[in-house]
Amino acid sequence: MSPQPHDEQAKTSLFDVDASDPESQLIDRSNLSTGEISQINHLMAALGALRKAEDRLTEASTRYMKLNKTDMRALHFLIVSGNRGELATPGSIAAHLEISTASTTKLLDRLERGGHIVREPHPTDRRALVIRIAPETRESAMATVGRQHAKRFAAAARLTAREREVVIGFIEDMTQEISLTDDAAWAQES
């Protein structure tokens, strides 16, 4: 069943600056025309739809693979490391995921029990291990999440070089704007 026009309007209105900040307490829009505000609202709604699609993709892939988000991030790291000919170690996985060594050990134990990874001796360091993704898991991840990533690349490839530069600039600027800084004390860990 396709959404009714009022459903689409309701979804879009969640991102409407006049609905979320009617008194201009957060956003000064006095120098923007009604058309510019409408276009920005549309852009914010499009970003919301992208986040929702990515959340659904993450949920579907974790359900399909029967793994959590951190497990999936670890497997992605192992795929990329393997593609680059780099050796992945527990330490490099911990650094990439920004988790403790104890958490990494638990993660690797869980992935090994599930048949998703193989631990092997490091070729040059007797004290270290190399972690490799199991071929079946790699194949499964490439057929699911990998295919979806390829679709993102295809969408970016349809843009002109100039359009990509504009999008890159916008995304980098937005990332900088919303990055948590020292002035966001409410978001800091206690």
C-alpha positions as CSV (number, residue, x, y, z in Angstrom):
1,M,0.0,0.0,0.0
2,S,1.5,3.3,-1.0
3,P,1.6,6.2,1.4
4,Q,-1.2,8.7,1.3
5,P,-0.4,12.3,0.5
6,H,-1.0,13.3,4.1
7,D,1.4,10.6,5.3
8,E,4.1,12.0,3.1
9,Q,3.3,15.5,4.3
10,A,3.5,14.3,7.9
11,K,6.9,12.7,7.3
12,T,8.2,15.8,5.6
13,S,6.8,18.1,8.3
14,L,8.9,16.3,10.9
15,F,11.9,17.9,9.2
16,D,10.2,21.3,8.6
17,V,12.1,24.0,10.4
18,D,8.9,26.0,11.0
19,A,7.5,22.9,12.9
20,S,10.6,22.1,14.9
21,D,11.7,25.7,15.6
22,P,8.7,28.0,15.1
23,E,10.2,30.9,17.1
24,S,13.6,30.7,15.4
25,Q,15.3,30.0,18.8
26,L,17.8,27.7,17.1
27,I,17.9,28.7,13.5
28,D,18.0,32.2,12.2
29,R,16.3,32.0,8.8
30,S,15.6,35.7,8.4
31,N,17.9,35.9,5.4
32,L,16.3,32.9,3.6
33,S,13.4,33.0,1.2
34,T,10.3,30.8,1.5
35,G,11.6,28.8,-1.4
36,E,15.0,28.3,0.1
37,I,13.5,27.2,3.4
38,S,11.3,24.8,1.6
39,Q,14.2,23.3,-0.3
40,I,16.3,23.0,2.9
41,N,13.3,21.2,4.6
42,H,13.2,18.8,1.6
43,L,16.9,18.2,2.0
44,M,16.5,17.5,5.7
45,A,13.7,15.1,4.9
46,A,15.9,13.3,2.3
47,L,18.6,12.9,4.9
48,G,16.1,11.5,7.3
49,A,14.9,9.0,4.7
50,L,18.6,8.0,4.0
51,R,19.2,7.4,7.7
52,K,16.0,5.3,7.9
53,A,17.0,3.3,4.9
54,E,20.5,2.7,6.3
55,D,19.0,1.7,9.7
56,R,16.7,-0.8,7.9
57,L,19.7,-2.2,5.9
58,T,21.7,-2.6,9.1
59,E,18.8,-4.3,10.9
60,A,18.2,-6.6,7.9
61,S,21.9,-7.6,7.6
62,T,22.3,-8.2,11.3
63,R,19.2,-10.4,11.3
64,Y,20.3,-12.3,8.2
65,M,23.9,-12.8,9.4
66,K,22.6,-13.3,13.0
67,L,25.2,-10.9,14.3
68,N,25.2,-7.5,16.1
69,K,26.4,-4.2,14.7
70,T,29.9,-4.5,16.3
71,D,30.3,-8.0,14.9
72,M,29.3,-6.7,11.4
73,R,31.8,-3.8,11.7
74,A,34.5,-6.3,12.7
75,L,33.7,-8.5,9.7
76,H,33.8,-5.5,7.4
77,F,37.2,-4.6,8.8
78,L,38.4,-8.2,8.1
79,I,37.2,-8.1,4.5
80,V,38.9,-4.8,3.8
81,S,42.1,-5.9,5.5
82,G,42.1,-9.1,3.5
83,N,41.4,-7.2,0.3
84,R,44.4,-4.9,1.0
85,G,46.7,-7.8,1.9
86,E,47.0,-6.6,5.4
87,L,47.1,-8.8,8.5
88,A,44.3,-8.2,11.0
89,T,45.3,-8.7,14.6
90,P,43.1,-8.5,17.7
91,G,44.9,-5.2,18.4
92,S,44.0,-3.7,15.0
93,I,40.4,-4.9,15.4
94,A,40.2,-3.3,18.9
95,A,41.7,0.0,17.6
96,H,39.3,0.0,14.6
97,L,36.2,-0.7,16.7
98,E,37.4,1.5,19.6
99,I,36.8,-1.2,22.1
100,S,38.9,-2.7,24.9
101,T,41.1,-5.7,24.5
102,A,38.7,-7.7,26.8
103,S,35.7,-6.8,24.6
104,T,37.7,-7.7,21.6
105,T,38.5,-11.1,23.0
106,K,34.8,-11.7,23.7
107,L,33.9,-10.5,20.2
108,L,36.5,-12.9,18.6
109,D,35.4,-15.8,20.8
110,R,31.8,-15.2,19.7
111,L,32.7,-14.9,16.0
112,E,34.9,-18.0,16.2
113,R,32.1,-20.1,17.9
114,G,29.8,-19.0,15.1
115,G,32.3,-20.1,12.4
116,H,32.7,-16.5,11.1
117,I,36.5,-16.1,11.8
118,V,39.6,-18.2,12.0
119,R,42.5,-17.4,14.4
120,E,45.9,-18.2,13.0
121,P,49.5,-17.8,14.2
122,H,51.1,-14.5,13.0
123,P,53.7,-15.2,10.3
124,T,56.5,-13.1,12.0
125,D,55.4,-12.6,15.6
126,R,55.2,-15.8,17.7
127,R,53.2,-13.9,20.4
128,A,50.5,-12.6,18.0
129,L,47.5,-13.9,16.2
130,V,46.1,-13.1,12.8
131,I,42.4,-13.0,12.4
132,R,40.8,-14.0,9.1
133,I,37.2,-14.0,8.0
134,A,35.8,-17.5,7.2
135,P,35.3,-17.9,3.4
136,E,31.6,-18.7,3.8
137,T,31.0,-15.6,6.0
138,R,32.9,-13.4,3.5
139,E,30.8,-14.7,0.7
140,S,27.6,-14.2,2.6
141,A,28.5,-10.6,3.6
142,M,29.6,-9.7,0.1
143,A,26.3,-11.1,-1.3
144,T,24.2,-9.0,1.1
145,V,25.8,-5.9,2.6
146,G,28.4,-5.7,-0.1
147,R,25.7,-5.5,-2.8
148,Q,24.0,-2.7,-1.0
149,H,27.2,-0.8,-0.7
150,A,27.7,-1.2,-4.4
151,K,24.3,0.5,-4.9
152,R,25.5,3.5,-2.9
153,F,28.6,3.7,-5.1
154,A,26.4,3.5,-8.2
155,A,24.3,6.4,-7.0
156,A,27.4,8.5,-6.4
157,A,28.8,7.5,-9.9
158,R,25.6,8.9,-11.5
159,L,26.6,12.4,-10.3
160,T,28.9,14.6,-12.3
161,A,32.3,15.3,-10.8
162,R,31.1,18.8,-9.8
163,E,28.0,17.5,-8.2
164,R,30.1,15.0,-6.2
165,E,32.3,17.9,-5.0
166,V,29.2,19.8,-3.8
167,V,27.8,16.7,-2.0
168,I,31.2,16.0,-0.4
169,G,31.5,19.6,0.8
170,F,28.0,19.5,2.2
171,I,28.5,16.2,4.0
172,E,31.8,17.2,5.4
173,D,30.4,20.6,6.6
174,M,27.3,18.9,8.2
175,T,29.6,16.3,9.9
176,Q,31.7,19.2,11.3
177,E,28.5,21.1,12.4
178,I,27.0,18.1,14.3
179,S,30.2,16.6,15.7
180,L,30.2,16.6,19.5
181,T,32.6,19.1,20.9
182,D,33.4,20.3,24.4
183,D,30.4,22.7,24.3
184,A,28.0,19.7,24.1
185,A,28.4,18.7,27.7
186,W,25.0,17.0,27.7
187,A,26.3,14.4,25.3
188,Q,29.6,13.6,27.1
189,E,29.9,10.3,28.9
190,S,29.7,10.5,32.7
